[in-house]
């Protein structure tokens, strides 16, 4: 954890900790228990947290660019269950990335054990029943281009397969549509399968969650999403014995691919919106200011050993000082500063790019664990630690 360390000669008897940045948050949703288990084994430092009487598993995963905080939730295996779980996890944890993963039935090209990365979600049940029969009204939703591109990079070689324990099959990775509805399709002779082949004939895999997931995340344009599945059956061969043998294998393959994807992610590749940039600038700088005297604002930054903190302050200092002089209430000051920063970024794209670049630099220092020190501050007591870690997110509220 990168630290901003403050020393003060004025206050000796108390300490405070201010958290402004933490490892980037990634949420992983798994519909059924064996999929949950396949994901959980990759996590470290796990514990349970309850939000609105819903239990979440919280853990960490060390990747090539640092440590990610993982929120894991077993959702249930229907579109409505996954949609509700997705909304809740966004509300409670505000993740940067949400990954839906687990098993699926193969429809086209694939074999058991293969990986299908969903390029889009099909809701095959959307349509109209008439005297002439069913008239399909395709429900098609996308996933994040940035994550799909990252997944393609993973698929170009077999390195991800080293994360699979007791590898018995030789999985191939495919990219294409995954269709979902609230029915278990166990035969290629069924009416539902024939409908899928007629109206969604490029479908590679079939499950019961993805259209609910894609619908739930659609309003959150700054949250990155992807659906990664292991093929556990080819529909006609579904039975208890087969599922017992291959479902856990397929789930393990999907989880291995997911964590290789996370391992190779570069957190700076995600674009920040103005709302997020303004919020993070205030969360980093506001706790460090001497608000008792506006004239003293920024003196503590002169001793910052981290150039990114100093550079950030120099960029936004006029906005901070102007709004603090106008507003007296601390909360109103922060709101006013955020509003002014967003307006300035809207009017000046270079200003936005500069702030984004500095914040991304701080992200990388946080994930790499480098130290950041400020000394001789008048605002924090001797021996206090202010962590540049905490609740740093790339994405909207």
VEXDREN-2710 file (C-alpha; in Angstrom, 1 decimal):
% VEXDREN-2710
k/r/px/py/pz
1/UNK/0.0/0.0/0.0
2/UNK/1.4/3.3/-1.0
3/UNK/1.5/5.8/1.9
4/UNK/1.4/9.6/2.3
5/UNK/3.2/10.1/5.7
6/UNK/2.6/13.3/7.6
7/UNK/4.5/14.7/10.6
8/UNK/3.1/17.6/12.7
9/UNK/4.5/19.5/15.7
10/UNK/1.1/21.0/16.6
11/UNK/-1.0/18.0/17.6
12/UNK/0.6/15.1/19.5
13/UNK/-2.2/13.0/21.1
14/UNK/-4.5/11.8/18.3
15/UNK/-4.2/10.0/15.0
16/UNK/-6.4/9.8/11.9
17/UNK/-6.4/7.8/8.7
18/UNK/-7.9/9.0/5.5
19/UNK/-8.4/6.5/2.7
20/UNK/-8.7/7.9/-0.8
21/UNK/-7.5/5.1/-3.1
22/UNK/-7.8/1.3/-2.9
23/UNK/-7.1/-1.5/-5.3
24/UNK/-9.4/-1.4/-8.3
25/UNK/-12.6/-3.3/-7.7
26/UNK/-13.7/-6.2/-9.9
27/UNK/-17.0/-8.0/-9.3
28/UNK/-17.4/-11.6/-10.4
29/UNK/-20.8/-13.2/-10.7
30/UNK/-21.3/-17.0/-10.7
31/UNK/-24.8/-18.5/-11.0
32/UNK/-24.3/-21.8/-9.2
33/UNK/-22.1/-23.2/-6.4
34/UNK/-19.6/-25.2/-8.4
35/UNK/-18.8/-22.1/-10.5
36/UNK/-18.4/-20.0/-7.3
37/UNK/-15.9/-22.6/-5.9
38/UNK/-13.9/-22.6/-9.2
39/UNK/-13.5/-18.8/-8.8
40/UNK/-12.9/-18.6/-5.0
41/UNK/-9.8/-20.8/-5.1
42/UNK/-8.0/-18.0/-6.9
43/UNK/-8.6/-15.4/-4.2
44/UNK/-6.4/-14.5/-1.2
45/UNK/-7.3/-12.9/2.1
46/UNK/-11.0/-13.7/1.7
47/UNK/-13.7/-12.8/4.1
48/UNK/-17.5/-12.4/4.1
49/UNK/-19.3/-9.1/4.1
50/UNK/-23.1/-8.6/4.4
51/UNK/-24.9/-5.8/2.6
52/UNK/-28.7/-5.6/2.9
53/UNK/-28.7/-9.1/4.3
54/UNK/-26.9/-10.4/1.2
55/UNK/-23.5/-12.1/1.7
56/UNK/-20.5/-11.3/-0.5
57/UNK/-17.1/-12.9/-0.6
58/UNK/-14.3/-10.3/-0.6
59/UNK/-10.8/-11.2/-1.6
60/UNK/-7.7/-10.1/-3.5
61/UNK/-5.8/-11.2/-6.5
62/UNK/-2.2/-10.3/-7.3
63/UNK/-1.8/-9.5/-11.0
64/UNK/1.0/-8.3/-13.2
65/UNK/0.2/-4.6/-12.5
66/UNK/-0.7/-4.9/-8.8
67/UNK/-3.4/-6.2/-6.6
68/UNK/-7.2/-6.2/-7.4
69/UNK/-10.0/-6.3/-4.9
70/UNK/-12.5/-9.0/-6.0
71/UNK/-16.1/-9.1/-5.0
72/UNK/-17.6/-12.5/-5.6
73/UNK/-21.3/-13.3/-5.5
74/UNK/-23.2/-16.5/-6.2
75/UNK/-26.4/-15.2/-8.0
76/UNK/-28.7/-18.0/-8.9
77/UNK/-29.3/-19.3/-12.4
78/UNK/-32.0/-17.2/-13.9
79/UNK/-31.8/-14.0/-15.8
80/UNK/-33.9/-12.1/-13.2
81/UNK/-31.7/-13.4/-10.4
82/UNK/-28.5/-12.3/-12.2
83/UNK/-30.0/-8.9/-13.1
84/UNK/-30.9/-8.2/-9.5
85/UNK/-27.6/-9.4/-8.2
86/UNK/-25.8/-7.1/-10.7
87/UNK/-27.8/-4.0/-9.7
88/UNK/-27.0/-4.8/-6.0
89/UNK/-23.3/-5.3/-6.5
90/UNK/-23.1/-2.0/-8.5
91/UNK/-24.9/-0.2/-5.8
92/UNK/-22.9/-1.5/-2.9
93/UNK/-19.4/-1.8/-4.3
94/UNK/-19.3/0.3/-7.5
95/UNK/-16.9/-2.0/-9.4
96/UNK/-14.8/-0.9/-12.4
97/UNK/-15.3/-4.3/-14.1
98/UNK/-18.0/-7.0/-13.7
99/UNK/-17.4/-10.5/-15.1
100/UNK/-20.1/-13.1/-15.5
101/UNK/-18.6/-16.6/-15.6
102/UNK/-19.6/-20.2/-15.3
103/UNK/-20.7/-23.0/-17.6
104/UNK/-22.8/-23.2/-20.7
105/UNK/-24.2/-25.7/-23.3
106/UNK/-22.4/-25.7/-26.6
107/UNK/-24.5/-24.9/-29.7
108/UNK/-22.1/-24.5/-32.6
109/UNK/-18.5/-25.4/-33.4
110/UNK/-17.4/-26.0/-29.8
111/UNK/-16.6/-29.1/-27.8
112/UNK/-16.7/-29.9/-24.1
113/UNK/-14.1/-28.0/-22.1
114/UNK/-13.8/-25.2/-24.6
115/UNK/-14.1/-21.5/-23.7
116/UNK/-16.7/-19.2/-25.2
117/UNK/-16.2/-15.5/-24.7
118/UNK/-19.5/-13.7/-25.3
119/UNK/-19.3/-11.0/-27.9
120/UNK/-22.9/-10.1/-27.4
121/UNK/-25.9/-11.4/-25.4
122/UNK/-29.0/-12.8/-27.2
123/UNK/-32.3/-12.9/-25.4
124/UNK/-34.0/-15.6/-27.4
125/UNK/-37.3/-15.5/-25.6
126/UNK/-38.1/-12.0/-26.9
127/UNK/-40.9/-12.1/-29.5
128/UNK/-44.6/-12.4/-30.2
129/UNK/-46.8/-15.5/-30.3
130/UNK/-49.3/-15.4/-33.2
131/UNK/-51.7/-17.8/-35.0
132/UNK/-48.9/-18.3/-37.5
133/UNK/-46.4/-19.2/-34.8
134/UNK/-43.6/-17.4/-32.9
135/UNK/-42.3/-14.2/-34.3
136/UNK/-38.9/-13.4/-33.0
137/UNK/-38.0/-9.9/-31.9
138/UNK/-34.3/-10.2/-31.2
139/UNK/-33.0/-8.8/-27.9
140/UNK/-29.3/-8.2/-28.6
141/UNK/-26.9/-6.4/-26.1
142/UNK/-23.1/-5.8/-26.3
143/UNK/-20.2/-6.3/-23.9
144/UNK/-17.1/-4.0/-23.4
145/UNK/-14.9/-3.7/-26.4
146/UNK/-11.8/-3.1/-24.2
147/UNK/-12.3/-6.4/-22.3
148/UNK/-13.0/-8.3/-25.4
149/UNK/-9.8/-7.1/-26.9
150/UNK/-7.9/-8.1/-23.7
151/UNK/-9.6/-11.6/-23.9
152/UNK/-8.5/-12.0/-27.5
153/UNK/-4.9/-11.4/-26.4
154/UNK/-5.2/-14.1/-23.8
155/UNK/-6.7/-16.5/-26.3
156/UNK/-3.8/-16.2/-28.7
157/UNK/-1.7/-18.7/-26.7
158/UNK/-2.3/-21.4/-24.2
159/UNK/-0.5/-19.8/-21.2
160/UNK/-3.9/-19.4/-19.4
161/UNK/-4.3/-23.2/-19.3
162/UNK/-1.4/-23.4/-16.8
163/UNK/-3.9/-22.1/-14.2
164/UNK/-6.1/-25.2/-14.7
165/UNK/-5.3/-27.9/-12.1
166/UNK/-5.3/-31.5/-13.5
167/UNK/-5.8/-30.4/-17.1
168/UNK/-7.4/-33.4/-18.9
169/UNK/-9.0/-31.7/-22.0
170/UNK/-7.4/-29.4/-24.6
171/UNK/-9.6/-26.4/-24.6
172/UNK/-10.0/-24.0/-27.5
173/UNK/-11.3/-20.4/-27.1
174/UNK/-14.1/-19.1/-29.2
175/UNK/-15.6/-15.6/-29.5
176/UNK/-19.2/-15.2/-30.4
177/UNK/-22.8/-14.7/-29.2
178/UNK/-24.1/-16.4/-26.2
179/UNK/-27.9/-16.8/-26.0
180/UNK/-30.0/-17.1/-22.8
181/UNK/-33.5/-17.7/-21.6
182/UNK/-35.2/-19.0/-18.5
183/UNK/-35.4/-22.6/-19.8
184/UNK/-33.0/-25.5/-19.6
185/UNK/-32.5/-26.7/-23.2
186/UNK/-31.6/-30.4/-23.1
187/UNK/-32.2/-31.4/-26.7
188/UNK/-31.3/-30.2/-30.2
189/UNK/-34.8/-31.5/-31.2
190/UNK/-36.6/-29.1/-28.9
191/UNK/-38.7/-26.2/-30.1
192/UNK/-36.5/-23.7/-28.3
193/UNK/-33.3/-25.0/-30.0
194/UNK/-34.9/-24.8/-33.4
195/UNK/-36.0/-21.2/-32.7
196/UNK/-32.4/-20.4/-31.7
197/UNK/-31.0/-22.0/-34.9
198/UNK/-33.5/-20.1/-37.0
199/UNK/-33.3/-16.6/-35.5
200/UNK/-29.9/-16.7/-33.8
201/UNK/-27.9/-19.1/-36.0
202/UNK/-24.5/-17.7/-35.0
203/UNK/-25.0/-18.6/-31.4
204/UNK/-22.1/-20.5/-29.9
205/UNK/-23.4/-21.3/-26.5
206/UNK/-26.5/-21.3/-24.4
207/UNK/-27.2/-20.5/-20.8
208/UNK/-29.8/-18.9/-18.5
209/UNK/-28.2/-15.6/-17.3
210/UNK/-26.5/-13.4/-19.8
211/UNK/-29.3/-11.3/-21.2
212/UNK/-30.3/-10.4/-17.6
213/UNK/-26.7/-9.5/-16.9
214/UNK/-26.3/-7.4/-20.0
215/UNK/-29.6/-5.6/-19.5
216/UNK/-28.7/-4.7/-15.9
217/UNK/-25.3/-3.2/-16.8
218/UNK/-26.5/-1.4/-19.9
219/UNK/-27.2/1.9/-18.2
220/UNK/-23.7/2.0/-16.6
221/UNK/-21.6/2.9/-19.6
222/UNK/-18.4/3.4/-17.6
223/UNK/-18.5/-0.1/-16.1
224/UNK/-16.7/-2.7/-18.2
225/UNK/-18.3/-6.1/-18.6
226/UNK/-17.7/-9.5/-20.1
227/UNK/-19.2/-13.0/-20.1
228/UNK/-16.8/-16.0/-20.1
229/UNK/-18.1/-19.6/-20.2
230/UNK/-16.8/-23.1/-20.1
231/UNK/-18.7/-25.6/-22.3
232/UNK/-20.0/-28.4/-20.1
233/UNK/-22.3/-30.2/-22.5
234/UNK/-23.6/-30.2/-26.1
235/UNK/-27.3/-30.2/-25.1
236/UNK/-28.1/-33.7/-26.2
237/UNK/-25.7/-35.4/-23.8
238/UNK/-27.1/-33.8/-20.6
239/UNK/-27.8/-36.2/-17.8
240/UNK/-26.8/-36.4/-14.1
241/UNK/-23.7/-38.5/-14.7
242/UNK/-22.4/-36.3/-17.5
243/UNK/-23.0/-33.1/-15.5
244/UNK/-21.3/-34.5/-12.5
245/UNK/-18.2/-35.3/-14.6
246/UNK/-17.9/-32.2/-16.8
247/UNK/-19.6/-29.2/-15.1
248/UNK/-16.8/-28.7/-12.6
249/UNK/-14.2/-29.2/-15.4
250/UNK/-15.9/-26.5/-17.5
251/UNK/-16.2/-24.1/-14.6
252/UNK/-12.5/-24.6/-13.7
253/UNK/-11.6/-23.8/-17.3
254/UNK/-13.7/-20.6/-17.4
255/UNK/-12.3/-19.5/-14.0
256/UNK/-8.7/-20.1/-15.2
257/UNK/-9.3/-17.9/-18.3
258/UNK/-11.0/-15.2/-16.2
259/UNK/-8.0/-14.9/-13.8
260/UNK/-5.4/-14.9/-16.6
261/UNK/-7.5/-12.0/-18.1
262/UNK/-7.4/-10.2/-14.8
263/UNK/-3.7/-10.9/-14.3
264/UNK/-2.8/-9.2/-17.6
265/UNK/-5.2/-6.2/-17.3
266/UNK/-3.5/-2.8/-17.3
267/UNK/-5.7/-0.6/-15.0
268/UNK/-4.7/2.6/-16.9
269/UNK/-6.4/1.4/-20.1
270/UNK/-9.8/2.4/-18.8
271/UNK/-11.1/5.8/-19.6
272/UNK/-12.2/8.0/-16.7
273/UNK/-15.3/10.2/-17.0
274/UNK/-15.3/13.7/-15.7
275/UNK/-17.5/12.8/-12.7
276/UNK/-15.0/10.2/-11.6
277/UNK/-11.9/12.4/-12.2
278/UNK/-13.4/15.3/-10.1
279/UNK/-14.4/13.0/-7.3
280/UNK/-11.0/11.4/-7.1
281/UNK/-9.1/14.7/-7.3
282/UNK/-11.1/16.0/-4.3
283/UNK/-10.8/12.7/-2.4
284/UNK/-7.0/12.9/-2.7
285/UNK/-6.3/16.6/-2.1
286/UNK/-9.1/17.8/0.2
287/UNK/-8.0/15.9/3.3
288/UNK/-4.5/17.5/3.0
289/UNK/-5.6/21.1/3.0
290/UNK/-5.3/23.6/5.8
291/UNK/-8.8/24.9/5.6
292/UNK/-8.4/27.3/8.6
293/UNK/-6.4/29.7/6.4
294/UNK/-6.9/29.7/2.6
295/UNK/-3.6/31.5/2.3
296/UNK/-1.9/28.5/3.7
297/UNK/-3.5/26.1/1.2
298/UNK/-0.9/24.0/-0.6
299/UNK/2.1/24.7/1.6
300/UNK/2.2/21.1/2.7
301/UNK/2.4/20.0/-0.9
302/UNK/5.8/21.7/-1.3
303/UNK/7.3/18.8/0.8
304/UNK/5.6/16.1/-1.2
305/UNK/8.2/13.6/-2.4
306/UNK/5.7/12.3/-5.0
307/UNK/5.7/14.5/-8.0
308/UNK/2.2/13.4/-9.1
309/UNK/0.6/14.8/-6.0
310/UNK/2.4/18.1/-6.4
311/UNK/1.5/18.2/-10.1
312/UNK/-2.1/17.4/-9.4
313/UNK/-2.3/20.2/-6.9
314/UNK/-0.8/22.8/-9.3
315/UNK/-3.4/21.9/-11.9
316/UNK/-6.4/22.3/-9.7
317/UNK/-5.3/24.9/-7.2
318/UNK/-7.2/27.9/-8.6
319/UNK/-10.5/25.9/-8.5
320/UNK/-9.9/24.7/-5.0
321/UNK/-9.1/28.2/-3.6
322/UNK/-12.0/29.9/-5.4
323/UNK/-14.6/27.5/-4.1
324/UNK/-13.2/27.3/-0.6
325/UNK/-13.3/31.1/-0.3
326/UNK/-17.0/31.1/-1.4
327/UNK/-18.3/28.1/0.6
328/UNK/-17.9/27.7/4.4
329/UNK/-19.4/24.3/5.0
330/UNK/-16.9/21.5/4.3
331/UNK/-19.3/19.3/2.5
332/UNK/-20.5/22.2/0.3
333/UNK/-16.9/23.0/-0.4
334/UNK/-16.3/19.6/-1.8
335/UNK/-19.4/19.6/-3.9
336/UNK/-18.6/23.0/-5.3
337/UNK/-15.1/22.0/-6.1
338/UNK/-16.2/18.8/-7.9
339/UNK/-18.8/20.8/-9.9
340/UNK/-16.3/23.4/-11.0
341/UNK/-13.7/20.8/-11.9
342/UNK/-16.3/19.0/-14.1
343/UNK/-17.3/22.3/-15.8
344/UNK/-13.6/23.1/-16.5
345/UNK/-13.0/19.7/-18.0
346/UNK/-16.1/20.0/-20.2
347/UNK/-14.8/23.3/-21.5
348/UNK/-11.1/22.3/-21.7
349/UNK/-10.4/18.8/-22.9
350/UNK/-6.6/19.2/-22.4
351/UNK/-7.3/20.0/-18.7
352/UNK/-9.3/16.7/-18.5
353/UNK/-6.5/14.8/-20.2
354/UNK/-3.9/16.2/-17.9
355/UNK/-5.9/15.3/-14.7
356/UNK/-6.6/11.8/-16.1
357/UNK/-2.9/11.2/-16.8
358/UNK/-1.9/12.2/-13.3
359/UNK/-4.5/10.1/-11.7
360/UNK/-3.5/7.1/-13.8
361/UNK/0.1/7.6/-12.6
362/UNK/-1.1/7.5/-9.0
363/UNK/-3.1/4.3/-9.8
364/UNK/0.0/2.6/-11.1
365/UNK/2.0/3.7/-8.1
366/UNK/-0.7/2.3/-5.8
367/UNK/-0.9/-1.1/-7.6
368/UNK/2.9/-1.3/-7.8
369/UNK/3.2/-0.5/-4.1
370/UNK/5.6/2.4/-4.3
371/UNK/5.9/4.9/-1.5
372/UNK/4.6/8.4/-1.6
373/UNK/5.5/10.7/1.2
374/UNK/4.5/14.2/2.4
375/UNK/6.2/15.7/5.5
376/UNK/5.7/18.7/7.7
377/UNK/1.9/19.0/7.2
378/UNK/-0.1/21.2/9.5
379/UNK/-3.2/19.1/9.1
380/UNK/-2.4/15.6/10.3
381/UNK/-0.8/14.7/13.6
382/UNK/2.6/13.2/14.1
383/UNK/2.8/9.6/13.2
384/UNK/-0.4/9.6/11.2
385/UNK/-0.7/7.7/7.9
386/UNK/-2.8/8.8/5.0
387/UNK/-3.2/5.9/2.5
388/UNK/-3.3/6.5/-1.2
389/UNK/-5.5/3.6/-1.5
390/UNK/-9.2/3.0/-0.4
391/UNK/-11.9/3.7/-2.8
392/UNK/-10.3/4.6/-6.1
393/UNK/-12.6/3.6/-8.9
394/UNK/-12.6/4.1/-12.7
395/UNK/-16.2/4.4/-13.7
396/UNK/-19.4/6.2/-12.8
397/UNK/-21.4/6.0/-9.6
END
